[in-house]
Amino acid sequence: MKENNLSERLLNFAAEVIKLAVKLNKTAVGPHIGVQLTRASTSAGANYEEACGAESRADFIHKLQIVLKELRESLYWLRLIRKTNLISGPALEKLIQEGKELTNIIAKSIVTAKKGK
């Protein structure tokens, strides 16, 4: 159940990012940032799904590390959007908070998986 919840959170995170990217397209630099953010956020969820079907503990850890990398990149783009005031408001702040929470969960999962070696 825990994996399903995390999978759903990653899916929802990507869906909300896509909605934000649509709004970003109305700004001059928005399309560039939107593409980068969309790629990173959707990749996080897709790689998590791959990790769930990993062939070994090492493969699982490797795929989770990719998820972590993509979440960190997503957070960078979200923070840049906030810093440049391209979009502001509670929806953006909620996405940033969710990104931070997901990053912490995945980072802790990596640590836990490495301890099991």
Secondary structure, DSSP 8 states (H G I E B T S, - for coil): -HHHHHHHHHHHHHHHHHHHHHHHTTSSSHHHHHHHHHHHHHHHHHHHHHHHT-SSHHHHHHHHHHHHHHHHHHHHHHHHHHHTTSS-SHHHHHHHHHHHHHHHHHHHHHHHHHHT-
